[in-house]
Amino acid sequence: MLNKPLTVLNIKDPHFRGEFKPPVGREDDFKADIDSKIEQVVNICKREKVDLITIAGDVFDIKQSSKYDPNKISSILKMINKLKEATNLNKILTIAGNHDLPNSSVQMKEKSVYQLFVDAGVLQDINKEYTIDTKFGVVHFKGFDYQTKVSILKRKLRLYHKKINKTNKHFYNILIHEHIVPSNDKSRELKYLGSNMSYESIRKIYPRFNVWFCGHFHKGYDTTTVGNQTIVNPWNFTRLARNNYVLNDEHIPNVTIVKYGPGGVEAKDISLVVRDYRITNIDILEEDKEQQMDISGLLEQLSRTSIEDKELKIKLNRSQKLLLKDILNQAKDNTQE
């Protein structure tokens, strides 16, 4: 049992790239910008005595596992470990966002680099509920991976909402990767926002949930509390060069501190210091090209082995995953030396 208030730091959509080249349109010193923000978060964790970190999806930026190599995996691992080691419980709770999934498909989660980090114990996936007993009550964390169909997500939320035991001794936290914005925000007019989940609707439909940690939409809002419900939806950590919802000088990445104690839930936003971002108008199609699946190596292997049997091809795919696991373990060993 934790004999003090539980303190959580939330990071939204870090889109870690490590040794991958900077995002399309970012012409500043991208690596220095990320390193500076990680160092700031580490200092905040120490100052606020943070117990764990939450990330509601898009831990990684590059979706396709075939594009990773040992150096790229190792560089991202160092970033994540630096954040973990700054927390008292050495833990980061996560769900899979669309960028964590090959082809943005939850059905391909088992083949993702995200899953490799989960299997290796680097990240704690909370699609299965994670709880912490504290002096002031039980804190529950439940996450829901990105779904291409919002209806599936809503059904899962309703089922979990019906199950929970709502008393004053329990705090229920939801990690969700979906576009959730205030009803009166002009961003709801953007065509690519497929969700109709507004602040007002989730408060009304799911009154037993205490804290929502929102991911996916990179625009941020001040943390708000109405009654017993708090919505944490800050600006995202990594500035991708998209100007369709925000101009550069509006984007100020921030993290949120949430404490669970005798007075209930307390939250505050903390802005991170960043350089001014250059205004760029990028071609979204160029950005999408980077996320396309690179299967040339796999096709070459299959052509050389002349495998026609489907079962053998499946085994070959599994062997590739095992190879990636070996790469990750090797990267972990290197960071500990």
WODA-V140900 format. One record per residue. N is the residue number from 0. SS is DSSP state (A for helix, B for strand, O for the rest). OMEGA is omega in degrees with one decimal (NA if undefined). Layout:
((N | SS | OMEGA) (N | SS | OMEGA))
This chain:
((0 | O | 177.5) (1 | B | -175.7) (2 | O | 177.8) (3 | O | 175.1) (4 | O | 175.3) (5 | B | 179.7) (6 | B | -176.7) (7 | B | 172.0) (8 | B | -178.8) (9 | B | 174.7) (10 | B | -179.1) (11 | O | 171.1) (12 | O | -179.5) (13 | O | 178.2) (14 | O | -178.4) (15 | B | -178.5) (16 | O | 179.4) (17 | O | -176.0) (18 | O | 171.3) (19 | O | 178.1) (20 | O | -179.5) (21 | O | 177.3) (22 | O | 177.0) (23 | O | 177.3) (24 | O | 178.0) (25 | O | -176.7) (26 | O | 176.6) (27 | O | 176.7) (28 | O | -172.1) (29 | A | -177.8) (30 | A | 179.3) (31 | A | 179.1) (32 | A | 179.8) (33 | A | -179.9) (34 | A | -179.8) (35 | A | -178.9) (36 | A | 176.9) (37 | A | 179.7) (38 | A | 177.7) (39 | A | -179.9) (40 | A | 177.8) (41 | A | -180.0) (42 | A | 177.3) (43 | A | 179.0) (44 | A | -179.5) (45 | A | -177.9) (46 | A | -177.0) (47 | A | -178.3) (48 | O | -176.7) (49 | O | 179.8) (50 | O | 179.8) (51 | B | 179.9) (52 | B | 173.3) (53 | B | 174.8) (54 | B | -176.2) (55 | O | 173.4) (56 | O | -175.6) (57 | O | 171.1) (58 | O | 179.6) (59 | B | 177.7) (60 | O | -176.9) (61 | O | -172.0) (62 | O | -168.3) (63 | O | -177.9) (64 | A | -178.4) (65 | A | -178.1) (66 | A | -178.5) (67 | O | 171.6) (68 | O | -176.7) (69 | A | -178.7) (70 | A | -179.3) (71 | A | 178.4) (72 | A | -178.1) (73 | A | -178.1) (74 | A | 178.2) (75 | A | 178.6) (76 | A | 179.3) (77 | A | 178.9) (78 | A | -176.7) (79 | A | -179.7) (80 | A | 178.9) (81 | A | 178.0) (82 | A | -179.5) (83 | A | -174.7) (84 | O | 177.5) (85 | O | -179.5) (86 | O | -178.3) (87 | O | -177.6) (88 | O | 179.5) (89 | O | -172.1) (90 | O | 171.6) (91 | B | 178.5) (92 | B | -174.0) (93 | B | 164.9) (94 | O | 179.2) (95 | O | 172.5) (96 | O | -178.5) (97 | A | 178.9) (98 | A | 176.3) (99 | A | -172.4) (100 | O | 174.7) (101 | A | -178.1) (102 | A | -178.3) (103 | A | -175.2) (104 | O | 179.2) (105 | A | 177.3) (106 | A | -179.7) (107 | A | -177.2) (108 | A | -177.7) (109 | A | -179.2) (110 | A | -174.9) (111 | O | 172.4) (112 | A | 174.7) (113 | A | -178.3) (114 | A | 176.9) (115 | A | 179.4) (116 | A | 176.9) (117 | A | -178.7) (118 | A | -179.3) (119 | O | 178.6) (120 | O | 179.0) (121 | O | 177.1) (122 | O | 177.5) (123 | B | 177.9) (124 | B | -174.2) (125 | O | 167.6) (126 | O | 167.6) (127 | O | -172.5) (128 | O | 177.4) (129 | B | -176.8) (130 | B | 175.8) (131 | B | 175.1) (132 | B | 177.7) (133 | B | 178.9) (134 | O | -174.0) (135 | O | 177.9) (136 | B | -179.5) (137 | B | 179.8) (138 | B | -177.6) (139 | B | 174.0) (140 | B | 179.6) (141 | B | -177.6) (142 | B | 179.5) (143 | B | -179.8) (144 | O | 176.7) (145 | O | 176.8) (146 | O | 177.5) (147 | O | 177.3) (148 | O | -178.4) (149 | A | -180.0) (150 | A | 178.4) (151 | A | 178.4) (152 | A | -178.6) (153 | A | 178.5) (154 | A | 178.7) (155 | A | 178.0) (156 | A | -179.6) (157 | A | -178.8) (158 | A | 179.7) (159 | A | -179.6) (160 | A | 180.0) (161 | A | -173.6) (162 | A | -166.0) (163 | O | -180.0) (164 | O | -173.3) (165 | O | 171.8) (166 | O | -179.8) (167 | O | -178.1) (168 | O | -178.3) (169 | B | 174.7) (170 | B | -178.0) (171 | B | -176.9) (172 | B | -179.0) (173 | B | 171.4) (174 | B | -172.1) (175 | B | 179.4) (176 | B | -176.9) (177 | O | 178.9) (178 | O | 177.6) (179 | B | -175.9) (180 | B | 175.5) (181 | O | -175.7) (182 | O | -175.8) (183 | O | -178.4) (184 | O | -177.8) (185 | A | 179.6) (186 | A | 179.8) (187 | A | 178.5) (188 | A | 179.6) (189 | O | -173.2) (190 | O | -175.6) (191 | O | 176.2) (192 | O | -175.2) (193 | O | -175.3) (194 | O | 171.7) (195 | O | -178.5) (196 | B | 179.5) (197 | B | 175.4) (198 | A | -175.3) (199 | A | -177.3) (200 | A | -178.0) (201 | A | 176.8) (202 | A | -177.3) (203 | A | -174.3) (204 | A | -174.7) (205 | O | -174.0) (206 | O | -176.8) (207 | O | 178.9) (208 | O | -176.7) (209 | O | -176.3) (210 | B | 173.6) (211 | B | 171.9) (212 | B | -171.6) (213 | B | 173.8) (214 | B | 171.8) (215 | O | -178.7) (216 | O | -171.7) (217 | O | 174.9) (218 | O | -176.4) (219 | O | -179.4) (220 | O | 175.6) (221 | O | 175.8) (222 | O | -177.6) (223 | B | 176.4) (224 | B | 174.7) (225 | B | -176.1) (226 | O | -178.8) (227 | O | -176.4) (228 | B | 178.4) (229 | B | 177.9) (230 | B | -179.8) (231 | B | -173.3) (232 | O | -172.0) (233 | O | 170.1) (234 | O | -177.2) (235 | O | -172.9) (236 | O | -174.8) (237 | O | -179.3) (238 | O | 169.7) (239 | O | -170.3) (240 | O | 177.3) (241 | O | -177.9) (242 | O | -176.7) (243 | O | 177.7) (244 | O | -177.2) (245 | O | 170.3) (246 | O | -169.8) (247 | A | -175.3) (248 | A | 176.5) (249 | A | -173.4) (250 | O | 175.5) (251 | O | -177.8) (252 | O | 176.5) (253 | B | 175.2) (254 | B | -179.1) (255 | B | 174.7) (256 | B | 177.7) (257 | B | 179.3) (258 | B | 179.8) (259 | B | -174.7) (260 | B | -175.4) (261 | O | -179.9) (262 | O | -177.9) (263 | B | -177.0) (264 | B | 174.5) (265 | B | -177.3) (266 | B | 174.7) (267 | B | 177.7) (268 | B | 178.3) (269 | B | 179.9) (270 | B | 175.6) (271 | O | 179.4) (272 | O | -179.7) (273 | O | 172.4) (274 | O | 173.2) (275 | O | 179.1) (276 | O | 177.2) (277 | O | 176.7) (278 | O | 179.9) (279 | O | 173.6) (280 | O | -172.4) (281 | O | 175.0) (282 | O | -178.1) (283 | A | 179.6) (284 | A | 177.9) (285 | A | 178.1) (286 | A | -179.0) (287 | A | -178.8) (288 | A | -177.6) (289 | A | -175.6) (290 | O | -178.2) (291 | O | -177.0) (292 | O | 175.4) (293 | O | -175.9) (294 | O | -176.7) (295 | A | -179.6) (296 | A | 179.7) (297 | A | 179.6) (298 | A | 179.1) (299 | A | 177.7) (300 | A | -178.2) (301 | A | -179.4) (302 | A | -179.7) (303 | A | -176.9) (304 | A | 178.1) (305 | O | -179.5) (306 | O | 177.0) (307 | O | -177.8) (308 | O | -177.0) (309 | A | -177.3) (310 | A | 178.6) (311 | A | 177.6) (312 | A | 177.3) (313 | A | 178.8) (314 | A | 178.4) (315 | A | 176.5) (316 | A | 178.2) (317 | A | -179.7) (318 | A | 176.0) (319 | A | 179.2) (320 | A | 178.0) (321 | A | 177.6) (322 | A | 178.1) (323 | A | 177.0) (324 | A | 177.5) (325 | A | 178.6) (326 | A | -179.8) (327 | A | 179.3) (328 | A | 177.9) (329 | A | 179.0) (330 | A | 178.4) (331 | A | -180.0) (332 | A | -178.0) (333 | A | -178.4) (334 | A | -177.6) (335 | A | -178.6) (336 | O | NA))
